[in-house]
Amino acid sequence: MAMERKIDLLLSAAALLVLGFLAAVYSNDLPLGVAGEWKWPRIRAWPSPASLMLASAGLLAYGGFAAVGYRALGGTSHPVERLRESGWVAGLVACAVAVQVGFAIGAPEGYGLTRWGVVHCFREATGYYDVAREHADDPWGFLADYPTWIEAQGPGHLGTHPPGLIALYSALLSLMERHDSVADRLVAAAPASIERGLLDVEFRQETTIPTPDRATLLLASLLTLFACAGTVAPLYLLARDSLSPRAAWASAAFWPLAPALNLFQPLSDAAYPLLSATALATAAWAARWRATPGASAWAAAAAAIASGLVMAFGMMFTLALLPIGVMVALVVLTTRSLAWPRRVALIAWIGAGFVVGVAAAWMATGADPLVVWWWNLRNNASFYEGGRRSYLTWLLVNPIELAIAAGLPAVVWGLGLAIGDRRAVPRAAWCGLAVVLIADLSGRNLGEVARLWMLFLPPLFTVAGACVARFGGGGQAIFVTVLLMGIQTLGLQCLTQVVYPP
């Protein structure tokens, strides 16, 4: 009965927070940033009843699946049970894709699926597609000259990122131009709202977007969707390092409902958590295998190398993977069951994988990544020059914004465990919190953390799942939490937009 009361209290607190937060945003009483420095743009738009009903039906169906999956998973390690566990996780990936599409359908006109094509065309919001199109005749030459090109870029999106996204757009453009029949079918299958958005872009910019380009933009959005939703798989593995199947399931099932993930799609930031979760999961399991008597040392080394390779791949897209490297190192070094020499050895294997990945990228493109990263860091350091930003104010605002970005119900579950039984908090979550604290104190991000820190969120979700399982929450608790997180996301996307340039 005591546990039931705790669960009721946490769910009631989550419901009050969600409804109170949405009411405060709606009334304009809650600032969406810091006045005179940075604020997220407000909107006041409503979806059509039909689209809202469709999104709500998808949310209810997802909640039902999450609740049934939670009840179905047991705690045994029998091979048959593990195969069944894998099947449920595969189903969760598919359902995560579906529920995130449902959120996009349930957004107001112009802010849902429409932006899946439009946002790539705004240089102020991204710009990577424009650069890829400008250098489509010689993409390899452009990549080789990227260290020189990046010098001339300012502190915007292009100047603070490695060439990975430009290379991706170039590859997709080349693929669609070579396979025009596939491009035709993709464009024909796209929802009408995406096509209306692209027609509007053509009218405003007085240009024509060819069919291969249309297909490229659609593919880029789909890749972001699949990566974002697919994060549930490595997140589940990360949680399973220290939690039961049910606790890991709850952690992963809450993931695709996070408001930031849905509001920022199809920006590439929503895809990066797949890389951070994968790097953390492989590192955690490398440490677990190395600490298990009779387990293969080479399997642990292979997982550690894979973690380094994933981070190297991510560093071709964003320097935000640097803090993830710290997180990964902390996960390995805090494995108490592992002797210190073995911890150091695993860190060395991770470093070896990272070096091999970076060297491979260097050889493939001819661009010196060290020079590129140096200019990225220099441009990023000058981002706040010429504008006033209040360090102490953002020191307090950033964690609040990150909590809203993750979803208030998930945060309530996490706080419930941290207060009720700190020893039950997974070490991956402590490592994630440590890096978030370091990032906040560093003052490197004075605003926009809902976008910039999304890849920090996967290890923090393990606390929410651990709390549900620890307090004996059942399928009903999972369903109610899913519903509350969905309400926050559906409501927030009617009140603010974070993808289009202000």
FENSUL-V225378 format. One record per residue. N is the residue number from 0. RES is the residue in one letter. OMEGA is omega as a letter, one per 40 degrees, with the letter a starting at -180 (none if undefined). NEAR is the number of other C-alpha atoms within 8 Angstrom. Layout:
n->N res->RES omega->OMEGA near->NEAR
n->N res->RES omega->OMEGA near->NEAR
This chain:
n->0 res->M omega->i near->4
n->1 res->A omega->i near->5
n->2 res->M omega->i near->8
n->3 res->E omega->i near->10
n->4 res->R omega->i near->8
n->5 res->K omega->i near->9
n->6 res->I omega->i near->11
n->7 res->D omega->i near->8
n->8 res->L omega->a near->8
n->9 res->L omega->a near->11
n->10 res->L omega->i near->12
n->11 res->S omega->i near->8
n->12 res->A omega->i near->9
n->13 res->A omega->i near->12
n->14 res->A omega->i near->10
n->15 res->L omega->i near->8
n->16 res->L omega->a near->9
n->17 res->V omega->a near->14
n->18 res->L omega->i near->9
n->19 res->G omega->i near->8
n->20 res->F omega->a near->8
n->21 res->L omega->i near->11
n->22 res->A omega->a near->8
n->23 res->A omega->i near->10
n->24 res->V omega->a near->12
n->25 res->Y omega->a near->8
n->26 res->S omega->a near->7
n->27 res->N omega->i near->7
n->28 res->D omega->a near->7
n->29 res->L omega->i near->7
n->30 res->P omega->i near->9
n->31 res->L omega->a near->8
n->32 res->G omega->a near->10
n->33 res->V omega->a near->10
n->34 res->A omega->i near->7
n->35 res->G omega->a near->4
n->36 res->E omega->i near->9
n->37 res->W omega->i near->8
n->38 res->K omega->i near->9
n->39 res->W omega->a near->9
n->40 res->P omega->i near->9
n->41 res->R omega->i near->7
n->42 res->I omega->i near->8
n->43 res->R omega->a near->7
n->44 res->A omega->a near->7
n->45 res->W omega->i near->8
n->46 res->P omega->i near->11
n->47 res->S omega->i near->9
n->48 res->P omega->a near->6
n->49 res->A omega->a near->6
n->50 res->S omega->i near->11
n->51 res->L omega->i near->12
n->52 res->M omega->i near->9
n->53 res->L omega->i near->11
n->54 res->A omega->i near->13
n->55 res->S omega->i near->10
n->56 res->A omega->i near->8
n->57 res->G omega->i near->11
n->58 res->L omega->i near->13
n->59 res->L omega->i near->9
n->60 res->A omega->i near->8
n->61 res->Y omega->i near->12
n->62 res->G omega->i near->13
n->63 res->G omega->i near->9
n->64 res->F omega->a near->8
n->65 res->A omega->i near->14
n->66 res->A omega->i near->13
n->67 res->V omega->i near->9
n->68 res->G omega->i near->10
n->69 res->Y omega->a near->13
n->70 res->R omega->a near->10
n->71 res->A omega->a near->6
n->72 res->L omega->i near->9
n->73 res->G omega->a near->8
n->74 res->G omega->a near->7
n->75 res->T omega->i near->5
n->76 res->S omega->i near->6
n->77 res->H omega->a near->6
n->78 res->P omega->i near->6
n->79 res->V omega->i near->6
n->80 res->E omega->i near->10
n->81 res->R omega->i near->9
n->82 res->L omega->i near->8
n->83 res->R omega->i near->8
n->84 res->E omega->i near->10
n->85 res->S omega->i near->8
n->86 res->G omega->i near->8
n->87 res->W omega->i near->9
n->88 res->V omega->i near->12
n->89 res->A omega->i near->9
n->90 res->G omega->i near->8
n->91 res->L omega->i near->11
n->92 res->V omega->a near->13
n->93 res->A omega->a near->8
n->94 res->C omega->i near->9
n->95 res->A omega->i near->14
n->96 res->V omega->a near->13
n->97 res->A omega->a near->9
n->98 res->V omega->i near->14
n->99 res->Q omega->i near->13
n->100 res->V omega->i near->8
n->101 res->G omega->i near->13
n->102 res->F omega->i near->13
n->103 res->A omega->i near->11
n->104 res->I omega->a near->12
n->105 res->G omega->i near->16
n->106 res->A omega->i near->15
n->107 res->P omega->i near->12
n->108 res->E omega->a near->9
n->109 res->G omega->a near->9
n->110 res->Y omega->a near->11
n->111 res->G omega->a near->13
n->112 res->L omega->i near->12
n->113 res->T omega->a near->14
n->114 res->R omega->a near->12
n->115 res->W omega->i near->14
n->116 res->G omega->a near->16
n->117 res->V omega->a near->12
n->118 res->V omega->a near->13
n->119 res->H omega->a near->13
n->120 res->C omega->i near->11
n->121 res->F omega->a near->11
n->122 res->R omega->i near->9
n->123 res->E omega->a near->6
n->124 res->A omega->a near->11
n->125 res->T omega->i near->13
n->126 res->G omega->a near->13
n->127 res->Y omega->i near->12
n->128 res->Y omega->i near->12
n->129 res->D omega->a near->9
n->130 res->V omega->i near->9
n->131 res->A omega->i near->13
n->132 res->R omega->a near->9
n->133 res->E omega->a near->7
n->134 res->H omega->a near->9
n->135 res->A omega->a near->10
n->136 res->D omega->a near->5
n->137 res->D omega->a near->7
n->138 res->P omega->a near->11
n->139 res->W omega->i near->7
n->140 res->G omega->i near->7
n->141 res->F omega->a near->9
n->142 res->L omega->i near->12
n->143 res->A omega->a near->10
n->144 res->D omega->a near->9
n->145 res->Y omega->i near->11
n->146 res->P omega->i near->13
n->147 res->T omega->a near->7
n->148 res->W omega->a near->8
n->149 res->I omega->i near->12
n->150 res->E omega->a near->8
n->151 res->A omega->a near->6
n->152 res->Q omega->a near->10
n->153 res->G omega->a near->8
n->154 res->P omega->i near->12
n->155 res->G omega->a near->10
n->156 res->H omega->a near->9
n->157 res->L omega->a near->12
n->158 res->G omega->a near->14
n->159 res->T omega->a near->13
n->160 res->H omega->i near->11
n->161 res->P omega->a near->14
n->162 res->P omega->a near->10
n->163 res->G omega->a near->9
n->164 res->L omega->i near->9
n->165 res->I omega->i near->11
n->166 res->A omega->i near->11
n->167 res->L omega->i near->8
n->168 res->Y omega->i near->13
n->169 res->S omega->i near->13
n->170 res->A omega->i near->8
n->171 res->L omega->i near->11
n->172 res->L omega->i near->13
n->173 res->S omega->a near->9
n->174 res->L omega->a near->8
n->175 res->M omega->i near->14
n->176 res->E omega->i near->9
n->177 res->R omega->a near->6
n->178 res->H omega->a near->8
n->179 res->D omega->i near->10
n->180 res->S omega->i near->6
n->181 res->V omega->i near->8
n->182 res->A omega->i near->15
n->183 res->D omega->a near->11
n->184 res->R omega->i near->8
n->185 res->L omega->a near->10
n->186 res->V omega->i near->11
n->187 res->A omega->a near->6
n->188 res->A omega->a near->6
n->189 res->A omega->i near->9
n->190 res->P omega->a near->7
n->191 res->A omega->a near->6
n->192 res->S omega->i near->9
n->193 res->I omega->i near->14
n->194 res->E omega->i near->11
n->195 res->R omega->i near->9
n->196 res->G omega->i near->13
n->197 res->L omega->i near->11
n->198 res->L omega->i near->8
n->199 res->D omega->i near->8
n->200 res->V omega->i near->12
n->201 res->E omega->a near->11
n->202 res->F omega->a near->8
n->203 res->R omega->a near->6
n->204 res->Q omega->i near->6
n->205 res->E omega->a near->7
n->206 res->T omega->i near->7
n->207 res->T omega->i near->5
n->208 res->I omega->a near->8
n->209 res->P omega->a near->6
n->210 res->T omega->i near->10
n->211 res->P omega->i near->12
n->212 res->D omega->i near->10
n->213 res->R omega->i near->12
n->214 res->A omega->i near->13
n->215 res->T omega->a near->13
n->216 res->L omega->i near->11
n->217 res->L omega->i near->13
n->218 res->L omega->i near->9
n->219 res->A omega->i near->11
n->220 res->S omega->i near->13
n->221 res->L omega->i near->9
n->222 res->L omega->i near->9
n->223 res->T omega->i near->14
n->224 res->L omega->a near->14
n->225 res->F omega->i near->9
n->226 res->A omega->a near->12
n->227 res->C omega->i near->14
n->228 res->A omega->a near->13
n->229 res->G omega->i near->12
n->230 res->T omega->i near->14
n->231 res->V omega->a near->15
n->232 res->A omega->i near->11
n->233 res->P omega->i near->12
n->234 res->L omega->i near->17
n->235 res->Y omega->i near->13
n->236 res->L omega->i near->10
n->237 res->L omega->i near->17
n->238 res->A omega->a near->14
n->239 res->R omega->i near->10
n->240 res->D omega->a near->10
n->241 res->S omega->a near->7
n->242 res->L omega->i near->11
n->243 res->S omega->i near->8
n->244 res->P omega->a near->11
n->245 res->R omega->i near->14
n->246 res->A omega->i near->15
n->247 res->A omega->i near->17
n->248 res->W omega->i near->13
n->249 res->A omega->i near->15
n->250 res->S omega->a near->17
n->251 res->A omega->a near->15
n->252 res->A omega->i near->11
n->253 res->F omega->a near->13
n->254 res->W omega->a near->12
n->255 res->P omega->a near->15
n->256 res->L omega->a near->14
n->257 res->A omega->a near->13
n->258 res->P omega->a near->14
n->259 res->A omega->a near->12
n->260 res->L omega->a near->13
n->261 res->N omega->a near->14
n->262 res->L omega->a near->11
n->263 res->F omega->i near->12
n->264 res->Q omega->e near->14
n->265 res->P omega->i near->13
n->266 res->L omega->a near->12
n->267 res->S omega->i near->8
n->268 res->D omega->a near->12
n->269 res->A omega->i near->19
n->270 res->A omega->a near->13
n->271 res->Y omega->i near->13
n->272 res->P omega->i near->15
n->273 res->L omega->a near->13
n->274 res->L omega->a near->12
n->275 res->S omega->a near->14
n->276 res->A omega->i near->15
n->277 res->T omega->i near->14
n->278 res->A omega->a near->14
n->279 res->L omega->a near->14
n->280 res->A omega->a near->14
n->281 res->T omega->i near->13
n->282 res->A omega->a near->15
n->283 res->A omega->i near->13
n->284 res->W omega->i near->12
n->285 res->A omega->i near->15
n->286 res->A omega->a near->14
n->287 res->R omega->a near->12
n->288 res->W omega->a near->12
n->289 res->R omega->a near->13
n->290 res->A omega->a near->10
n->291 res->T omega->i near->7
n->292 res->P omega->i near->5
n->293 res->G omega->i near->4
n->294 res->A omega->a near->9
n->295 res->S omega->i near->8
n->296 res->A omega->i near->8
n->297 res->W omega->i near->6
n->298 res->A omega->i near->10
n->299 res->A omega->i near->15
n->300 res->A omega->i near->11
n->301 res->A omega->i near->9
n->302 res->A omega->i near->12
n->303 res->A omega->i near->16
n->304 res->I omega->i near->14
n->305 res->A omega->i near->12
n->306 res->S omega->i near->17
n->307 res->G omega->i near->17
n->308 res->L omega->i near->14
n->309 res->V omega->i near->12
n->310 res->M omega->i near->15
n->311 res->A omega->i near->13
n->312 res->F omega->i near->10
n->313 res->G omega->i near->12
n->314 res->M omega->i near->12
n->315 res->M omega->a near->12
n->316 res->F omega->a near->11
n->317 res->T omega->i near->10
n->318 res->L omega->i near->12
n->319 res->A omega->i near->8
n->320 res->L omega->i near->11
n->321 res->L omega->i near->8
n->322 res->P omega->i near->8
n->323 res->I omega->i near->12
n->324 res->G omega->i near->9
n->325 res->V omega->i near->9
n->326 res->M omega->i near->12
n->327 res->V omega->i near->12
n->328 res->A omega->i near->9
n->329 res->L omega->i near->9
n->330 res->V omega->i near->14
n->331 res->V omega->a near->13
n->332 res->L omega->i near->10
n->333 res->T omega->i near->7
n->334 res->T omega->a near->10
n->335 res->R omega->a near->6
n->336 res->S omega->a near->5
n->337 res->L omega->i near->11
n->338 res->A omega->a near->8
n->339 res->W omega->i near->7
n->340 res->P omega->i near->6
n->341 res->R omega->i near->9
n->342 res->R omega->i near->13
n->343 res->V omega->i near->9
n->344 res->A omega->i near->8
n->345 res->L omega->i near->14
n->346 res->I omega->i near->11
n->347 res->A omega->i near->8
n->348 res->W omega->i near->12
n->349 res->I omega->i near->15
n->350 res->G omega->i near->10
n->351 res->A omega->i near->10
n->352 res->G omega->i near->15
n->353 res->F omega->a near->15
n->354 res->V omega->i near->11
n->355 res->V omega->i near->9
n->356 res->G omega->i near->12
n->357 res->V omega->i near->11
n->358 res->A omega->i near->8
n->359 res->A omega->i near->8
n->360 res->A omega->i near->10
n->361 res->W omega->a near->11
n->362 res->M omega->a near->8
n->363 res->A omega->a near->6
n->364 res->T omega->a near->9
n->365 res->G omega->a near->9
n->366 res->A omega->i near->12
n->367 res->D omega->a near->8
n->368 res->P omega->a near->11
n->369 res->L omega->i near->6
n->370 res->V omega->i near->8
n->371 res->V omega->a near->13
n->372 res->W omega->i near->11
n->373 res->W omega->i near->8
n->374 res->W omega->i near->13
n->375 res->N omega->i near->14
n->376 res->L omega->i near->9
n->377 res->R omega->i near->8
n->378 res->N omega->i near->14
n->379 res->N omega->a near->11
n->380 res->A omega->a near->9
n->381 res->S omega->a near->8
n->382 res->F omega->a near->8
n->383 res->Y omega->i near->8
n->384 res->E omega->a near->6
n->385 res->G omega->i near->4
n->386 res->G omega->a near->6
n->387 res->R omega->i near->7
n->388 res->R omega->a near->8
n->389 res->S omega->a near->7
n->390 res->Y omega->a near->8
n->391 res->L omega->i near->6
n->392 res->T omega->a near->8
n->393 res->W omega->i near->12
n->394 res->L omega->i near->12
n->395 res->L omega->a near->8
n->396 res->V omega->a near->9
n->397 res->N omega->i near->12
n->398 res->P omega->i near->9
n->399 res->I omega->i near->8
n->400 res->E omega->i near->10
n->401 res->L omega->i near->11
n->402 res->A omega->i near->10
n->403 res->I omega->i near->10
n->404 res->A omega->a near->12
n->405 res->A omega->a near->12
n->406 res->G omega->a near->14
n->407 res->L omega->i near->12
n->408 res->P omega->i near->13
n->409 res->A omega->i near->13
n->410 res->V omega->i near->11
n->411 res->V omega->i near->12
n->412 res->W omega->a near->14
n->413 res->G omega->i near->13
n->414 res->L omega->i near->8
n->415 res->G omega->i near->10
n->416 res->L omega->a near->15
n->417 res->A omega->i near->10
n->418 res->I omega->a near->7
n->419 res->G omega->a near->6
n->420 res->D omega->a near->8
n->421 res->R omega->a near->8
n->422 res->R omega->a near->4
n->423 res->A omega->i near->9
n->424 res->V omega->a near->12
n->425 res->P omega->a near->12
n->426 res->R omega->i near->8
n->427 res->A omega->i near->11
n->428 res->A omega->i near->13
n->429 res->W omega->i near->9
n->430 res->C omega->i near->11
n->431 res->G omega->i near->13
n->432 res->L omega->i near->9
n->433 res->A omega->a near->8
n->434 res->V omega->i near->11
n->435 res->V omega->i near->9
n->436 res->L omega->i near->8
n->437 res->I omega->i near->8
n->438 res->A omega->i near->10
n->439 res->D omega->a near->12
n->440 res->L omega->a near->7
n->441 res->S omega->a near->7
n->442 res->G omega->a near->9
n->443 res->R omega->a near->7
n->444 res->N omega->i near->10
n->445 res->L omega->a near->12
n->446 res->G omega->i near->8
n->447 res->E omega->a near->7
n->448 res->V omega->i near->12
n->449 res->A omega->i near->11
n->450 res->R omega->a near->10
n->451 res->L omega->a near->10
n->452 res->W omega->i near->9
n->453 res->M omega->a near->15
n->454 res->L omega->i near->14
n->455 res->F omega->a near->12
n->456 res->L omega->a near->11
n->457 res->P omega->a near->12
n->458 res->P omega->a near->14
n->459 res->L omega->i near->13
n->460 res->F omega->i near->15
n->461 res->T omega->i near->17
n->462 res->V omega->a near->15
n->463 res->A omega->i near->16
n->464 res->G omega->i near->16
n->465 res->A omega->a near->17
n->466 res->C omega->i near->13
n->467 res->V omega->a near->15
n->468 res->A omega->a near->11
n->469 res->R omega->a near->8
n->470 res->F omega->i near->10
n->471 res->G omega->i near->8
n->472 res->G omega->a near->12
n->473 res->G omega->a near->11
n->474 res->G omega->i near->11
n->475 res->Q omega->i near->8
n->476 res->A omega->i near->11
n->477 res->I omega->a near->15
n->478 res->F omega->a near->12
n->479 res->V omega->i near->10
n->480 res->T omega->i near->12
n->481 res->V omega->a near->13
n->482 res->L omega->a near->11
n->483 res->L omega->i near->12
n->484 res->M omega->i near->17
n->485 res->G omega->i near->10
n->486 res->I omega->i near->9
n->487 res->Q omega->a near->13
n->488 res->T omega->a near->15
n->489 res->L omega->i near->11
n->490 res->G omega->a near->9
n->491 res->L omega->a near->10
n->492 res->Q omega->i near->12
n->493 res->C omega->a near->14
n->494 res->L omega->i near->12
n->495 res->T omega->i near->11
n->496 res->Q omega->a near->13
n->497 res->V omega->a near->9
n->498 res->V omega->a near->10
n->499 res->Y omega->i near->8
n->500 res->P omega->a near->7
n->501 res->P omega->none near->3
